[in-house]
């Protein structure tokens, strides 16, 4: 029994760190078009792309960062939505209905094996019965802290009131968007986000599928900013690694789209 318990603890703990997992998530979203255009590459490149993507997805799953897994699914779905919007909407509805009713049954058959599964059960219970589990409640509680600053210090933010306000109440430290607005006010907070995202407009990608991929990566990044904190690793991946990589691959894929 002791060995089983220790194994369960390791499964619940997950692997990897916050910075690595969330940076990997937006990078994986940008890799989706290369699966879509797999026929354009030689065998070695195909093996590399498939292996990289599978290992990346398994790493995100094994990390037990449920939000990272959710963001990966949102990014992939948004990429698909740009190509086939009607089919994508139908797929979403079918998957949602199937997930709501099969997850509890699946849990009864195999038992709980990871934190991701625990969180999926909570989401399923929330959608079916309105029950708020510890994971959902914990997140809502943290977001309420950010909303407190926005509601009470809307124009100029908590920073304008001095550090005592922040020490006495704090801020969520769980949503970059809420924290930015609550600390600096709605005008400076939103202006900061506009300035942060503005460089994305300057990236000129000719390949349609890579443009869609970059948009999906931006959506994934925005979800991170709304649900979690921003870090240097995530920013370097989003503002440097992905644009350079996609721009390089743009020259390779554009000739196939012209055929």
C-alpha positions in Angstrom: 0.0 0.0 0.0 2.8 2.4 0.8 4.2 2.1 -2.7 0.9 2.8 -4.3 0.4 5.8 -2.1 3.8 7.2 -3.0 3.1 6.6 -6.6 -0.2 8.5 -6.3 1.6 11.4 -4.6 4.1 11.6 -7.4 1.3 11.6 -10.0 -0.6 14.3 -8.2 2.6 16.4 -7.9 3.3 16.6 -11.6 6.6 17.3 -13.3 8.2 20.5 -14.7 8.0 24.1 -13.5 5.5 26.8 -14.2 7.7 28.8 -16.6 8.8 25.8 -18.6 5.3 24.3 -18.9 3.5 27.5 -20.0 6.2 28.5 -22.4 6.0 25.0 -23.9 2.3 25.4 -24.2 2.3 28.4 -26.5 5.2 26.9 -28.4 3.2 23.7 -29.0 0.2 25.7 -30.3 2.5 27.4 -32.9 3.6 23.9 -34.0 0.1 22.7 -35.0 0.3 23.8 -38.6 3.4 21.6 -39.2 1.2 18.6 -38.3 -1.4 19.9 -40.8 1.3 20.2 -43.5 3.2 17.1 -42.6 3.1 15.7 -46.1 5.4 18.6 -47.3 8.4 17.3 -45.2 10.8 14.4 -45.6 10.7 11.3 -43.4 13.2 12.6 -40.8 11.5 15.9 -40.4 8.1 14.2 -40.1 9.4 11.9 -37.3 10.9 14.9 -35.6 7.7 17.0 -35.8 5.5 14.1 -34.6 7.9 13.1 -31.8 8.3 16.7 -30.6 4.6 17.3 -30.5 3.8 14.1 -28.7 6.5 14.6 -26.1 5.4 18.1 -25.6 1.7 17.2 -25.1 2.7 14.4 -22.7 4.9 16.8 -20.8 2.0 19.2 -20.4 -0.3 16.4 -19.3 2.3 15.0 -16.8 2.9 18.4 -15.4 -0.6 18.4 -13.9 -1.0 22.1 -14.7 -4.6 21.8 -15.7 -4.8 25.4 -17.0 -1.8 24.7 -19.3 -3.7 21.7 -20.7 -6.8 23.8 -21.1 -4.8 26.6 -22.9 -3.3 24.0 -25.3 -6.8 22.7 -26.2 -8.1 26.3 -26.6 -5.2 27.2 -28.9 -5.6 24.0 -31.0 -9.4 24.6 -31.2 -8.9 28.3 -32.3 -6.6 27.1 -35.0 -9.2 24.6 -36.2 -11.9 27.2 -35.9 -10.2 29.5 -38.4 -10.2 26.7 -41.0 -13.6 25.1 -40.5 -15.8 27.3 -38.2 -19.0 25.3 -38.5 -17.4 21.9 -37.9 -15.4 23.4 -35.1 -18.5 24.6 -33.3 -20.2 21.3 -33.7 -17.1 19.5 -32.5 -17.0 21.7 -29.4 -20.6 21.0 -28.5 -20.2 17.2 -29.0 -17.0 17.1 -26.9 -18.6 19.2 -24.2 -21.6 16.9 -23.9 -19.6 13.7 -24.0 -17.1 15.0 -21.4 -19.8 16.1 -19.0 -21.4 12.7 -18.9 -18.5 10.3 -19.4 -15.8 11.8 -17.0 -17.7 10.7 -13.8 -18.3 7.2 -15.3 -14.6 7.0 -16.3 -13.5 8.0 -12.8 -15.7 5.2 -11.3 -14.1 2.6 -13.5 -10.4 3.5 -13.2 -10.2 5.7 -10.1 -8.5 9.0 -9.8 -4.9 8.9 -11.1 -3.8 12.5 -11.5 -4.5 16.1 -10.5 -5.7 16.9 -14.0 -8.4 14.2 -13.6 -9.5 15.6 -10.3 -9.8 19.1 -11.8 -11.8 17.6 -14.8 -14.2 16.0 -12.3 -14.6 19.4 -10.6 -15.4 21.1 -13.9 -17.8 18.4 -14.8 -19.6 18.7 -11.5 -19.7 22.5 -11.9 -21.3 22.2 -15.4 -23.8 19.6 -14.3 -24.8 20.6 -10.7 -23.2 24.0 -10.1 -20.9 22.5 -7.4 -17.8 24.5 -6.9 -14.8 22.3 -5.9 -11.6 23.2 -4.1 -9.7 23.9 -7.4 -12.5 26.1 -8.8 -13.1 27.8 -5.5 -9.4 28.5 -5.0 -9.2 30.2 -8.4 -12.3 32.2 -7.9 -11.1 33.4 -4.5 -7.8 34.6 -6.0 -9.6 36.4 -8.9 -11.9 38.1 -6.4 -8.8 39.7 -4.9 -7.9 41.2 -8.2 -11.5 42.3 -8.8 -11.4 44.0 -5.3 -8.7 46.3 -6.5 -10.5 47.1 -9.7 -13.8 47.8 -8.0 -12.3 50.0 -5.3 -9.4 51.7 -7.1 -10.7 51.7 -10.7 -9.2 54.9 -12.1 -5.7 55.0 -10.7 -5.2 51.6 -9.1 -3.9 50.4 -5.8 -0.4 51.7 -6.3 -1.7 55.2 -6.2 -3.0 54.6 -2.7 0.4 53.5 -1.4 2.0 50.2 -0.4 -0.1 49.9 2.8 -3.2 49.1 0.7 -1.4 46.3 -1.1 0.1 44.9 2.1 -3.2 45.0 3.9 -5.2 43.3 1.2 -2.8 42.3 -1.5 -3.7 41.4 -5.1 -4.5 38.1 -6.7 -1.0 37.3 -8.2 -3.0 34.8 -10.3 -4.1 36.9 -13.3 -1.7 39.2 -15.1 -4.7 41.2 -16.5 -6.5 41.6 -13.2 -3.3 42.5 -11.4 -2.3 45.0 -13.9 -5.6 46.9 -13.8 -6.0 46.6 -10.0 -2.5 47.9 -9.4 -2.3 50.7 -12.0 -5.9 51.5 -12.8 -8.0 50.8 -15.8 -6.3 53.3 -18.1 -2.7 52.6 -17.4 -3.4 48.9 -16.9 -5.1 48.4 -20.3 -2.6 50.8 -22.0 0.2 48.6 -20.7 -1.4 45.5 -22.2 -1.9 47.3 -25.6 1.7 48.3 -25.6 2.7 44.8 -24.6 0.8 43.2 -27.5 1.5 45.9 -30.1 4.7 44.2 -31.5 2.6 41.3 -32.8 1.2 43.7 -35.5 4.7 44.1 -37.1 5.2 40.4 -37.9 4.6 39.9 -41.6 3.8 36.2 -42.3 2.8 35.4 -45.8 1.7 31.8 -45.3 -2.0 31.7 -44.4 -1.7 28.6 -42.2 1.2 30.1 -40.2 -0.7 33.4 -39.8 -3.6 31.3 -38.3 -1.0 29.5 -36.1 0.3 32.8 -34.8 -3.2 34.0 -34.1 -3.8 30.8 -32.1 -0.6 31.3 -30.2 -1.7 34.9 -29.4 -5.1 33.6 -28.1 -3.3 31.0 -26.0 -1.0 33.8 -24.6 -4.0 36.0 -23.8 -5.7 33.2 -21.9 -2.5 32.8 -19.9 -2.5 36.5 -19.1 -6.2 36.3 -18.0 -5.9 33.2 -15.9 -2.3 33.2 -14.7 0.7 35.4 -14.3 3.2 36.5 -17.0 6.9 35.5 -16.7 10.1 36.2 -18.6 10.2 32.7 -20.0 6.7 32.9 -21.5 7.4 36.4 -22.9 10.7 35.3 -24.5 8.9 32.3 -26.1 6.0 34.4 -27.3 7.9 37.5 -28.5 11.1 36.0 -29.7 11.2 32.2 -30.2 7.8 31.8 -31.9 8.1 34.8 -34.3 11.6 33.9 -35.4 10.7 30.3 -35.8 7.5 31.0 -37.8 9.2 33.6 -40.0 11.9 31.1 -40.8 9.3 28.4 -41.7 7.2 31.0 -43.6 9.7 31.0 -46.5 9.6 27.2 -46.6 5.8 26.7 -46.5 4.8 29.6 -48.8 6.0 27.9 -51.9 3.7 24.9 -51.2 0.7 27.1 -50.8 1.3 28.7 -54.2 1.1 25.3 -55.9 
